[in-house]
Amino acid sequence: MRLGSSAKLRGLNALLPLAALLAVHQAFGADVTPPKLESWDQYPSEINVTDGPAKVYVEFRVTDDESGIETPVISASSNTTSQNSGFGSVSVLSSSNGGLNILYKGEIVIAQGSAPGPWEINLFPLEDKQGNDEDFFGPNGYNSTFTVVEDTPDQQSTLVVTLEEPAVGLVHMGVGNLRGWAVSSVGIRKVEAFLDGEFYTEIPYGGARGDVGAAFPDIDDSDSSGFGMSLNYSALSAGTHTLEVVAHGIDNKMTSSTAQFETVRFDSAFIRAGEVIDLNAAASVLSGDQIRVENISIAGKTYNLLLSWRTAEQGFEIVEITPLD
């Protein structure tokens, strides 16, 4: 049966209240809350750009209730001149809750020869996906400052790093240490490792080092200057390798320490639990601070091993592996 025009009109009129209700719901349910700045950290407090450009770093967390956050912008400007450093790059460190909780990391390059004196960090209005924005003029945002200082002898910072393991010229294998210490009169920002010329990892920093604290009593926190981590040397190819550690001061200065070392390894990079180690047919020869073990069976293969005492490790370490199969 076909509906007449009056029936169609009655049906349309019945739908109009529903459409109106949906419009009201959408209006009241729309995201009208701007993003919120939860935390702000900016460093260093002083930089020196006499010999070249330097960077100022910020980390800040932003949350939003509903629609998500557009990428914010940071900049820096001098209070004494109209000079502006331009916009800094911002990247996401972590994101959760569907992009409603984001930790950002940003950096601003301040050009060589920039005006000395106080500078101001600017966090541009944050905006969510619905266009709601918020200005930040409080101590957690817009008014964050740093100082560009001129280079004078009494402003030269101390920055020292020492790589203790791997030791220069020695042989390493198995799971061992990558360790040392670094101090700076302005503070250490991070310590990085480069293996054979390629970035390897950032090394945990802040371990107790009473000996370093005694050697540098005038540097704050020098007694907490150790860095270290585990390193599976057997995961490297057998032969010569170079490891460089680079210490970054909060003032953006860097220094490094390098060690060239040798590695030896079994056929497998890791001997797992349950793989048979058999000494029944083995013989040992002792000489000075070395132990030679001959005809040892490891994971189904036979080797001669040479172990040498290492003071740094306070134990014997395998320094030579000769396959017999």
C-alpha positions in Angstrom: 0.0 0.0 0.0 1.4 3.4 -0.9 1.3 6.3 1.6 -0.5 9.4 0.6 1.0 12.9 1.0 -0.7 13.5 4.3 0.6 10.2 5.7 4.1 11.1 4.6 3.8 14.5 6.3 2.7 13.0 9.5 5.7 10.6 9.4 8.1 13.5 8.8 6.6 15.5 11.6 7.1 12.5 13.9 10.9 12.4 13.1 11.4 16.1 13.8 11.3 15.9 17.6 13.9 13.0 17.4 16.2 15.1 15.3 15.9 18.0 17.7 16.7 15.8 20.6 19.8 14.5 18.9 20.9 18.1 18.2 20.5 19.0 21.8 22.4 15.9 22.9 25.3 16.7 20.6 25.4 20.3 21.7 25.5 19.4 25.4 27.8 16.3 24.8 30.4 18.2 22.7 34.0 18.6 24.0 34.3 22.1 25.3 37.1 21.5 27.8 40.6 22.7 26.7 43.7 20.5 27.3 45.4 20.8 30.7 49.1 21.2 31.3 49.9 18.7 34.1 53.7 19.1 34.4 56.6 21.1 33.0 60.3 20.6 33.3 62.9 22.8 31.5 66.7 22.6 31.6 69.4 23.9 31.8 69.0 27.1 33.6 72.1 28.6 31.9 73.6 28.0 28.5 76.7 29.4 26.8 76.6 30.1 23.1 80.0 31.9 22.7 81.6 29.0 20.7 78.5 27.6 19.0 74.7 27.0 19.3 73.3 25.3 22.4 70.0 23.6 23.2 67.4 24.1 25.9 65.2 21.1 26.7 61.7 20.8 28.0 59.5 17.9 29.0 55.8 18.4 29.7 52.7 16.4 30.2 49.3 17.4 28.7 45.9 15.7 29.3 42.5 16.2 27.6 39.1 14.9 28.7 37.6 13.8 25.4 38.8 14.6 21.9 42.6 14.4 22.0 45.5 16.8 21.7 47.0 18.7 18.7 50.8 18.8 18.7 51.9 21.9 20.8 54.7 24.3 19.9 57.5 25.8 22.0 59.7 28.8 21.3 62.2 31.0 23.2 62.7 34.8 23.1 65.1 37.3 24.7 63.7 39.8 27.1 66.3 42.4 26.2 66.0 42.3 22.4 63.4 41.4 19.8 65.5 38.4 18.9 63.6 35.1 18.8 65.1 31.6 18.5 62.3 30.3 16.3 60.1 27.3 16.9 61.5 24.3 18.7 60.9 20.6 17.7 58.4 18.6 19.9 58.1 14.9 19.9 56.0 12.4 21.9 57.8 10.5 24.7 54.7 8.4 25.7 51.0 8.4 25.1 48.2 6.7 26.9 44.4 6.6 27.3 43.9 6.9 23.5 46.0 10.0 23.1 44.4 11.9 26.0 47.5 11.7 28.2 50.7 12.6 26.4 54.3 13.2 27.6 56.1 15.5 25.2 59.9 16.2 24.8 61.0 19.4 23.1 64.3 21.2 22.3 65.1 24.7 21.2 68.4 25.6 19.5 69.8 29.0 20.6 72.1 30.4 18.0 75.7 31.2 18.5 76.2 34.8 19.6 72.6 35.2 20.9 71.9 38.0 23.3 73.2 37.4 26.8 70.8 37.7 29.7 67.4 36.2 30.6 65.3 34.4 27.9 61.8 33.1 28.1 60.3 29.8 27.1 57.0 30.1 25.3 54.5 27.3 25.3 52.0 28.2 22.5 48.3 27.8 23.2 47.4 24.1 23.5 44.5 23.0 21.4 42.4 19.8 21.3 40.8 18.2 18.3 37.7 20.3 18.7 39.6 23.6 18.7 39.4 24.3 22.4 42.6 26.0 23.5 44.2 27.4 26.6 46.9 30.0 27.2 49.5 29.4 29.9 50.9 32.5 31.6 51.7 30.9 34.9 55.0 29.6 36.4 54.4 26.1 34.8 54.5 27.4 31.2 54.9 30.7 29.6 57.2 32.2 32.3 59.8 29.4 32.3 63.2 31.1 31.9 66.8 30.4 31.3 69.9 32.6 31.0 72.4 33.0 28.2 75.8 33.7 29.8 79.0 35.1 28.3 82.1 33.0 28.3 84.5 34.0 31.0 87.2 31.8 32.7 85.2 31.5 36.0 82.3 30.1 34.1 84.2 27.2 32.5 82.6 23.9 33.7 84.4 20.8 34.7 83.3 17.7 32.8 85.1 14.3 33.2 84.1 10.8 32.2 86.0 7.5 32.7 85.2 4.1 31.2 86.4 1.3 33.4 84.8 -1.7 31.8 85.4 -2.9 29.1 89.0 -2.4 29.9 91.4 -1.2 27.2 93.2 -4.0 25.4 91.7 -6.9 27.4 89.6 -9.8 26.3 86.0 -10.1 27.4 83.3 -12.7 27.0 80.0 -13.8 28.5 77.7 -11.4 30.4 79.8 -8.7 32.0 79.7 -5.1 32.9 79.8 -1.8 31.1 80.6 0.7 33.8 82.5 3.9 34.8 81.9 7.3 36.2 81.2 10.9 35.0 81.2 14.2 36.9 80.3 17.8 35.9 80.4 21.0 37.9 76.9 21.9 36.4 75.5 18.3 36.5 75.3 15.4 34.1 72.2 15.2 31.8 72.9 11.7 30.4 75.6 9.1 29.5 75.4 7.3 26.1 77.3 4.3 24.7 78.4 3.9 21.1 79.6 0.5 19.9 81.8 0.3 16.9 80.8 3.8 15.9 77.0 3.2 16.2 74.7 4.4 18.9 74.1 1.5 21.3 72.1 2.7 24.3 71.8 5.3 27.1 73.5 4.0 30.2 71.8 4.3 33.7 73.5 7.0 35.7 73.7 7.9 39.4 75.4 4.9 41.1 77.2 5.4 44.4 81.0 6.2 43.9 82.6 7.3 47.2 86.0 7.2 45.6 85.0 9.7 42.9 83.3 11.9 45.5 86.6 12.0 47.5 88.5 12.9 44.3 86.1 15.7 43.4 84.9 17.1 46.7 83.9 20.5 45.2 81.5 19.0 42.7 78.0 18.4 43.9 76.8 14.7 43.7 80.2 13.5 42.6 79.7 10.6 45.1 76.7 9.5 43.0 78.5 9.6 39.6 78.6 6.0 38.6 77.1 4.6 35.4 76.7 1.0 34.6 74.7 -1.8 33.0 75.1 -5.5 32.0 76.5 -6.3 28.5 76.6 -9.7 26.8 80.0 -9.6 25.2 79.3 -13.0 23.7 76.5 -11.5 21.6 79.3 -9.6 19.7 81.3 -11.2 17.0 84.7 -12.6 18.0 87.5 -10.1 17.5 88.2 -6.4 18.1 85.6 -3.9 19.1 85.5 -0.2 20.2 83.1 1.1 22.8 82.8 4.9 23.4 80.9 6.5 26.3 79.8 10.1 25.9 78.8 12.2 28.9 76.5 15.2 28.4 76.6 18.0 30.8 73.5 20.0 31.6 75.3 23.0 29.9 75.3 20.9 26.7 79.0 20.3 26.8 80.2 16.7 26.0 83.2 14.6 26.6 84.0 10.9 25.9 86.1 8.0 26.9 86.9 5.1 24.6 88.2 1.5 25.0 89.2 -0.9 22.3 88.9 -4.6 23.4 88.7 -8.1 22.2 85.9 -10.6 22.5 85.9 -14.4 22.4 82.8 -16.6 22.3 81.4 -20.1 22.0 79.4 -21.0 19.0 76.2 -20.0 20.8 75.9 -16.4 22.2 74.3 -17.8 25.4 74.6 -21.2 27.0 71.2 -22.0 28.4 70.2 -23.9 31.5 70.0 -27.6 30.7 72.7 -27.5 28.1 75.3 -30.0 29.3 78.7 -28.8 30.7 80.9 -31.9 31.0 84.3 -31.9 32.8 84.7 -35.7 33.1 87.3 -35.9 30.3 88.9 -32.5 31.0 92.3 -31.7 32.4 93.6 -28.5 33.9 97.0 -26.8 33.9 97.8 -24.0 36.5 100.3 -21.3 35.7 100.7 -18.0 37.6 97.3 -16.2 37.5 96.0 -18.4 34.6 94.1 -21.7 34.4 94.1 -23.7 31.2 91.2 -26.2 30.9 91.5 -28.8 28.1 89.0 -31.0 26.5 85.9 -29.5 28.2 82.5 -30.3 26.6 80.0 -27.5 26.4 76.6 -27.8 24.8 77.7 -30.8 22.8 81.0 -29.3 21.5 84.6 -29.7 22.8 86.9 -26.8 23.6 90.2 -25.8 25.3 89.8 -22.7 27.5 92.2 -20.2 29.0 91.1 -18.3 32.1 92.9 -15.3 33.5 92.5 -13.4 36.8 90.9 -10.0 36.4 91.2 -7.5 39.2 88.4 -5.3 38.0 86.0 -8.3 37.9 87.6 -9.9 41.1 87.5 -13.3 39.4 88.8 -15.4 36.5 87.5 -14.7 33.1 87.7 -16.8 29.9 90.2 -15.0 27.6 90.8 -17.7 25.0 88.5 -20.3 23.4 89.9 -23.0 21.1 87.3 -25.3 19.4 88.5 -28.9 19.1 85.6 -30.3 17.0 
